[in-house]
Amino acid sequence: MLDIRPVSDLRNNFTSIEEAVINKGPVILTKNGYGSMVVMSLSEYERLTNYIENSLDEAEAQAKLSSKRLSHEEVFGQYKKR
């Protein structure tokens, strides 16, 4: 279940948000009723960015082995269908 809180909680209830981020996952902060930002733990951020970096490194290595290039649609088309 998503943890959605007003952005004012970041100032007024920092410790509660910090505990939620560590124990439950990212917290979505809203401003005037609309999504404004997401707060996540440093370990979660590193996990996400490491996955992206590793995927890009793998794609770059594969690109060096072949002259074949795929279009955006060929790569991401299957995900759009879902």
LINGI-V772130 format. One line per field, one symbol per residue. burial: b if it has 16 or more other C-alpha atoms within 10 Angstrom, else e. A space follows every 50 residues. Layout:
burial: ???
//
This chain:
burial: eeeebebeeeeeeeeebbebbeeebbbbbbeeeeeeeebbbeeeeeeeee eeeeeeeeeeeeeeeeeeeeeeeeeeeeeeee
//
